[in-house]
Each structure stands twice: as C-alpha cells, then as structure tokens.
C-alpha cells in the first residue's frame, strides 16, 4: 500500500494510546491448560443468531477499504462467504449493498452509520432488507469525527485532499496503482445514489460530513428496531448503563468496541468492559467484541473472557495488502489454524468451553 493508505488503516486518534492498549491488555489474559484429560480434538464451529459459522470470528466493517487495496471489500466478502464466516459491510465501504449481497448470497451483515435525514435511513434499511442480510449493526462509538493526526497530515480528513506527497507515494507502489486503474477510483458505492453528481473531493467530503449524524440515541434505536425485522446489534457499547438501555429497546446483541482505538485515546481497552459486561449481561444477549484483536491467540483470550464472537478489521486488511486477492482466504486459514492450535494446547474441545480455561 502507499504510505498514506497504510497509515489510514494502521492509525488511531491523538497519541494512539488506546490503539496500543487494546491489544496489549488482551494479551494480559492468561489461559489454563488441562494436559491429562482425553481430548478428541478442537471444534471451531459457533452458532449465533441461529446461524452456524465455521469459526468464532468475522470480518469487521472498514470504511474506504478500496482506498487501501483495490476491490478489497469484494475480496474479503468472497473470502468470508467461502469460509462461512460473517462479513460486515460498512455504510462507507467501497462496494454496494447489492454487490456484497450477490457475492455472499445475502448472508453478509450491514453496519449503519446513522444518517441525519430519516428518509435516507429508511432507504438504506430497506435496501439491506431487500438484499436479505440477516443482521443490522448500528454504530454507537462514533458520535463525532476524532482527531487523527496521520489522516490530517495525509489529507484524508474532511474535506480530503490529494497532495504531491501522496502522489509520489502512489508512484512507488506500481501493483497498487495498476489495481486501482483496473478497479476504478474508490467510491462510497452504497451511498452513490444519494450523492449529487459532479462534486469535487472537497465538496464530496463536506456532503458526507453533513449526511451522517453520529450520535445514537434511544429514539433512533427504537425507530430502527420498529423498521428492521432481522437481528439488531449495537456496536460500541462499553458501559452497563448503555447495555441495559439497549436491551430495553429490543436489540439482539452488542459488540463491545472503541472503533479500533480511533475515537477516544483516554478510553478503556475493549477487553476490560467486555469482561464486566459479559458477567452481567452474557445470559441475556449475544455479547461480541472488536478492536485490538490481531491473531488466533487473541481470539481465544477474548472468547475466554466472555465474548460469544469476535470481529477483526486490520488483520484482514494486512492480509489483502500483502497477498492481494489471496489475502482474505490466507488470513482466515491462518487465524483458524492459530486458534485451533491454542485450543489443542489447552485441551479445549469447543469454543464455548474457553471460559473454563480462563485464569482468574
């Protein structure tokens, strides 16, 4: 990837304290092995929302995926579908709802950035419904655009700009450049029908900034719950108060998340609130996590701490950036093998039994 694209993927907000804390504190979790028991083997299959997946992890939503690697949204959606794990499409992804529905047979999930206009919200929800997606994820952890120094330096703030520095970085990445030429410039494909034609980059950025109202409220959740017939998940819950409110409003699951450490540097890592919320709400809802998970051992530690499912974003983009069209399949294979090895080592037959191996 060109450096500006990699830094968009890799970066966090402010001093990137919480970005590092996410992974560091997951890796403070300890697992207890049972060596002398009979062990028939490890089974990674996991059921959530009535669907059995081949592994307890999925691909998290990432905006502007096609900027980081050409057609990466399509690559990862296909890899997830082929491996029977969930793929979450972002509202600001670079493939449309309909394209991802065709690739996945309608089995993808969709993450909704709440639009400022209710008519646009309803149009997006109706398109997701028509595509057959079983799960709608609504975003709570981005009430405002964070201060991200790397994105500002690289011209990827709102409004965006393309500098000579960025152009020079592209020119020394010929494979990336050729891929972009073949794929066409990255666009917000799901949003394309609603974007006025002929906008330059500056005005497109301003339009997108005005289009979304980031703060999620009880009234907004209730309205979505009334309109959406499938499973509803809130992403970004980290406190008991928010979890209790979400449950009262009828959500089916929660993803503990801090937007990959890209929003609040002074916030907690994701593993700490997950541990507390899983104890209090784990029997009442499907508790999941993203942010900070990079490897199979990380997945094992998060599941042992009470999550029923885990999502990763950066890990899959690293794979695509390294291996192109083969990157999604390879990363899924690698993560499954790593997780299976951990389970074999500690003598854990099923992912649902991982909490029994947690060292208090």
Residue pairs with C-beta under 8 A, 6 or more apart in sequence:
1 9
1 68
1 69
1 173
1 176
1 321
2 166
2 169
2 170
2 172
2 173
2 176
3 154
3 169
4 154
4 155
4 156
4 165
4 166
4 169
5 67
5 68
5 69
5 176
6 68
6 321
7 150
7 151
7 154
8 64
8 67
8 68
8 150
8 151
8 154
8 156
9 62
9 68
9 314
9 317
9 321
10 150
10 314
11 19
11 148
11 149
11 150
11 151
11 262
12 18
12 19
12 148
12 260
12 261
12 262
12 265
13 19
13 146
13 147
13 148
13 261
13 262
13 263
13 264
13 265
14 146
14 147
14 148
14 149
14 265
15 265
16 261
16 265
17 265
17 266
18 258
18 261
18 264
18 265
18 266
18 267
18 268
18 269
19 260
19 261
19 262
20 261
21 261
21 268
21 269
21 292
22 258
22 260
22 261
22 269
22 270
22 271
22 291
22 292
23 292
23 293
23 294
23 298
24 269
25 269
25 271
25 272
25 292
26 269
26 270
26 271
26 292
26 293
26 298
26 301
26 302
27 297
27 298
27 301
28 271
29 271
29 301
29 302
29 304
29 305
29 358
29 359
30 358
30 359
31 300
31 301
31 304
31 342
31 346
31 354
31 357
31 358
31 359
32 346
32 357
32 358
32 359
33 345
33 346
33 347
33 357
34 346
34 347
34 357
35 347
37 347
39 344
39 347
39 349
40 349
41 344
41 349
42 340
42 343
42 344
42 348
42 349
42 350
43 349
43 350
43 351
44 54
44 55
44 56
44 336
44 339
44 340
44 343
44 351
45 52
45 53
45 54
45 55
45 351
46 52
46 53
46 55
46 56
46 308
46 309
46 351
46 352
47 53
48 253
48 286
48 288
48 308
48 309
49 134
49 135
49 231
49 252
49 253
49 286
51 86
51 107
51 134
53 84
53 85
53 86
54 83
54 84
54 85
54 336
55 83
55 85
55 332
55 335
55 336
55 339
56 299
56 303
56 308
56 309
56 310
56 339
56 351
57 85
57 293
57 299
57 309
57 310
57 311
57 312
57 335
57 339
58 80
58 85
58 86
58 87
58 88
58 109
58 309
58 310
58 311
58 312
59 76
59 77
59 79
59 80
59 85
59 86
59 87
59 88
59 311
59 312
59 313
59 316
59 328
60 88
60 290
60 311
60 312
60 313
61 88
61 89
61 90
61 93
61 111
61 137
61 313
62 68
62 90
62 93
62 313
62 317
63 90
63 91
63 92
63 93
64 92
64 93
64 94
64 186
65 72
65 73
65 76
65 90
65 93
65 94
65 95
65 317
66 72
66 73
66 93
66 94
66 95
66 183
66 186
66 187
67 94
67 186
68 317
68 320
68 321
69 75
69 176
69 179
69 317
69 320
69 321
69 324
69 327
70 176
70 179
70 180
70 182
70 183
70 186
71 95
71 179
71 183
71 325
72 94
72 317
72 320
73 89
73 93
73 94
73 95
73 100
74 95
74 99
74 100
74 103
75 320
75 324
75 325
75 327
75 328
76 87
76 316
76 320
76 328
77 87
77 89
77 95
77 100
77 103
77 104
77 108
78 103
78 104
78 328
79 316
79 327
79 328
79 329
79 331
79 332
80 86
80 87
80 104
80 108
80 328
80 332
81 87
81 103
81 104
81 105
81 107
81 108
82 329
83 329
83 332
83 333
85 332
86 107
86 108
86 109
86 135
87 100
87 104
87 108
87 109
88 108
88 109
88 110
88 111
88 137
88 311
89 95
89 97
89 100
89 108
89 109
89 110
89 111
89 190
90 111
90 113
91 110
91 111
91 112
91 113
91 124
91 190
91 191
91 212
92 113
92 188
92 190
92 191
92 208
93 100
93 188
93 189
93 190
94 186
94 187
94 188
94 189
95 189
95 190
96 189
96 190
96 192
97 110
97 124
97 127
97 128
97 131
97 133
97 190
98 127
98 131
99 189
100 108
100 131
101 108
101 131
101 132
101 133
105 132
106 131
106 132
106 133
107 132
107 133
107 134
108 131
108 133
109 133
109 134
109 135
109 136
109 137
109 233
110 128
110 131
110 133
110 135
110 136
110 137
111 137
111 138
111 139
111 235
112 121
112 124
112 125
112 128
112 136
112 137
112 138
112 139
112 224
113 139
113 142
113 212
113 214
114 121
114 138
114 139
114 212
114 213
114 214
114 215
114 216
114 220
115 121
115 124
115 211
115 212
115 213
116 210
116 211
116 212
116 213
117 211
118 223
120 194
120 211
121 223
121 224
122 227
123 194
124 190
125 136
125 224
125 227
125 228
127 190
128 136
128 228
129 228
129 229
129 230
133 230
134 230
134 231
135 230
135 231
135 232
135 233
135 253
136 224
136 228
136 230
136 231
136 232
136 233
137 233
137 234
137 235
137 255
138 216
138 220
138 221
138 224
138 232
138 233
138 234
138 235
139 214
139 216
139 235
139 236
140 216
140 234
140 235
140 236
140 237
140 242
141 235
141 236
141 238
141 257
141 258
141 259
141 263
142 214
142 236
142 259
142 263
143 214
143 215
143 216
144 214
144 215
145 158
145 209
145 214
146 259
146 262
146 263
146 264
148 157
148 262
151 157
154 163
154 165
154 166
155 161
155 162
155 163
155 166
158 205
158 206
158 208
158 209
159 201
159 202
159 203
159 204
159 205
159 206
159 209
160 201
160 202
160 204
160 205
161 201
161 202
162 201
170 176
170 177
171 177
175 324
179 324
180 186
188 195
188 208
191 208
191 211
194 211
195 204
195 207
196 207
199 207
216 234
216 236
218 245
218 249
221 234
221 246
221 249
221 251
222 249
222 250
224 232
225 232
225 249
225 250
225 251
231 252
231 253
232 250
232 251
232 252
232 253
233 251
233 252
233 253
233 254
233 255
233 286
233 288
234 242
234 246
234 251
234 253
234 254
234 255
235 254
235 255
235 257
235 290
236 255
236 257
236 258
236 259
237 243
237 246
237 254
237 255
237 256
237 257
237 277
238 256
238 257
238 258
238 267
238 268
238 270
238 273
238 277
239 273
240 276
240 277
240 280
240 281
243 254
243 277
243 280
243 281
243 285
244 281
246 254
247 281
247 284
247 285
251 285
252 285
252 286
253 285
253 286
253 287
253 288
254 277
254 281
254 285
254 286
254 287
254 288
255 288
255 289
255 290
255 311
256 270
256 273
256 274
256 277
256 287
256 288
256 289
256 290
256 291
256 307
257 270
257 289
257 290
257 291
258 264
258 267
258 268
258 269
258 270
258 291
259 291
260 290
260 291
260 292
260 313
260 314
261 291
261 292
269 291
269 292
270 289
270 290
270 291
270 292
271 289
271 292
271 301
271 302
271 305
274 287
274 289
274 302
274 305
274 306
274 307
275 305
275 306
277 287
277 306
278 287
278 305
278 306
278 307
279 306
281 287
282 306
282 308
286 308
286 309
287 306
287 307
287 308
288 307
288 308
288 309
288 310
288 311
289 302
289 307
289 309
289 310
289 311
290 310
290 311
290 312
290 313
292 298
293 299
293 302
293 310
293 311
293 312
293 315
294 312
294 314
294 315
295 315
295 335
295 338
296 334
296 335
296 336
296 337
296 338
296 339
296 340
296 341
296 342
297 338
297 339
297 342
298 310
299 310
299 312
299 335
299 338
299 339
300 339
300 342
300 343
300 354
302 310
303 310
303 351
303 354
303 355
304 354
304 355
304 357
304 358
305 355
305 358
306 355
312 335
315 331
315 335
316 327
316 328
316 331
318 327
318 331
319 327
319 328
319 330
319 331
319 334
320 327
320 328
320 331
321 327
323 330
342 348
343 349
343 351
343 354
346 357
347 357
348 354
348 356
348 357
